[in-house]
Amino acid sequence: MKISKLAFVFLLSLLMVGCWDNTDLVDINIVTGLGIDKDEDGKIVVTVQIVEPAAVHLTSSSQAGSGGSSQTKPVYVMSYKGETIYDALISMKAIVDKRLFLSTNQILILGERFCKDGIDEALDFLHRNYQSEYRADVLVARGTKPEEILKIQPDMDAIPAMYIKGTAENTVIRAKVEQKKLIELFKEIKNEAKQITIGQITKVDDKTVKTEGIAVFRDGKLVGWLDQYQTRGYLFVTDKVDNTVISIQIPNGKIALEIKQSNAKREVKFKNGKPERLSIDIRLEGNIGEYIGKEILSSPDDIYKIEKMLSQAVKKEVTMALEKTQKDYSSDIFGFGELVHKYHPQYWKKAAKQWNDIFSQLPTDVKVDAKIRRSGLIKSPMKKDD
Amino acid sequence: MEKARISGLQLFMLMTGFLLGSRLIINPATEAKNDGWIAILISGAGGAILLTLYTSISLLNPSRTLVDILRHQFGKSLGNIIALFYIWYFIHLASLVFRNFGSFLVTTTYPRTPMEIIIAFFALTIIYAVNSGIEVMGRLSEILVPIVPVSSIIIGLSVVTTHDFTAFLPVLENGIKPVIKASLNLLSFPFGEAIVFLTIFPYLNKKKSLKKITALSVLLVTGLFLYIFFRNIIVLESNFIDQATFVPHVTSVLFPGINLEPLFDVIMIIGGGIKIISTIYAAVMNLNQLIGAANYRKFTTCIVMFSVVLSIWVYENIFEVFHWAGNIWFYYSIPFQIVIPVILLILSLVKKGRSQNEGT
């Protein structure tokens, strides 16, 4: 009796593991990239990049040299139109054979037209659906369509989405594009005190894309772009620079300085209950990474000179970013509004609606304090002694 | 009453698990947005007062369970009627937790499994646990409940590295009203629901430490609520918190590298499980005493079945669940959690005073 009971429990525990609807890997389409755009009629165009795991393996092994003549493509790209994102994704079954599995999505590419019409409400599906991958990277396609981006066939990686994600991720060492996860985008959409920014992606050729610069939004609508240097200025202000390399001109040559650490303090100075100016205080530390020149660096004074020039260079980039967003786009992408909201809630209640215009009128104080700590393996530049 | 005893530690764990319950899944004090911490502090203080009330009642009526106390203080017929209402309240509470539990798992982890199946399998375990008696429940919570705070704290520690520590500013932006509303809500769910424990208090082996145990439990739970609140607001910011259906689940999704969702499911199953077990046990024991049957186990299955069915029928959709939990539950609970206990305390004090006078 006891043994049969135990056996029953044992059997049950074997039977009851796992989910209600077990779906095998061969029965799903693994989505690695998602593109969303609008066509001329205002319909949503959804593009998916689907991976064929077996073919990925084939491709990589043929690259290794063993060779396979009858290989299929590792990825397929499919587009379909619909009224909403969900509608398009489900209707896409007309041209796609298996269930679309979205949880593996790595990147989300938004089209220019889609962004210009406003993304505030349009991304609801990706927020609501349980399969949505909140950690996917979001990028805006500039001058091209998302499907064109997803259709590239890079040599570096069998799966284009992974290649694109890689380029966006390595912003930690170059600070030229903002890496934005889907969940961070949702937070920004909900946040009325900071305008949305998303990294931009452009197509170079059929094998290459470039992720450089950011797209600037105002009230959820795409209003313009920042180039790579302005983007770095923006990243300096928002304290998102980890590592980067800044080149500065010196009288007899060039120096490339690697930034190792940067801390920024933002503040909105108030006077008589009204915002008076925006102050930005940046402290950064770096090393000499490359020096093409003749003068020998020997005394601390030489280093102080370079530190000053570095401060000037960073200040210039920050000022460029501030001017562009204030004058051209009138969009507070730096989140100064958040500071007003937090520390001056009374004023914020009145000013929240016009904050972007108020922000555009405020004068700015940029202070940069750069320190250079080390000079690498050699002290002096590569040159013959005179 | 069973012939059983539970230790102080076991009662502490049972109580902590009960109070944490499903509140770890539904963010505490969501209505107050970034002032939630004030609401949590207020409700923690209120919770301490409520639990002092309940423990005082229990200590004034030693080794009597809820039905006994009601009969003793209100007289047999009125006591029986009030006891019936209480039993209904406990069943309703259990069904609410069942439904919360089911909706959470269906929304996040098992989107294609019917909710009825999830709840039903959960109910089978509950029946088994309740039938095993209060001692087993005590030991069960002794083993399982420590997992809940420990894993919550670990989850919190691994997100503190980045993110915005000033997210709780500005203080009282929308005035005190939403804060009061949130704190009353949190006061009735979970602190006031500890009225269930009037059935369990008599099993404690050392009556002296009863007040100390409950006070410690309220302190720990309030602390954890605060911790969870700050964790969520630092990671998600206040705008986001009132939008997500199950806030901590979103927090778990944000972890770089690993998937922590199962950990949240475990927390939910332990917290919700302990809560339903205690509630069902109270309902079953009281019903048993009311009718005067010999063995309470006969009622367990039918009461669990009843509350499972109720949990599925009573709410049409998830918005009704949240509307009930957020707006109606508090008013519905006032007589059970505050009015009747206060009357009970006064009556007990009067009776005690009278008997002392007679004694001297």
Interface residues (C-beta under 8 A of the other chain):
Chain A: M16 C19 W20 D21 Y130 Q131 Y134 R135 I183 F186 K187 K190 N191 E192 H341 K342 Y343 P345 W348
Chain B: T107 T108 Y110 P111 R112 T113 P114 I117 F121 T166 L169 P170 E173 L236 E237 N239 F240 Q243 V250 V253 L254 P256
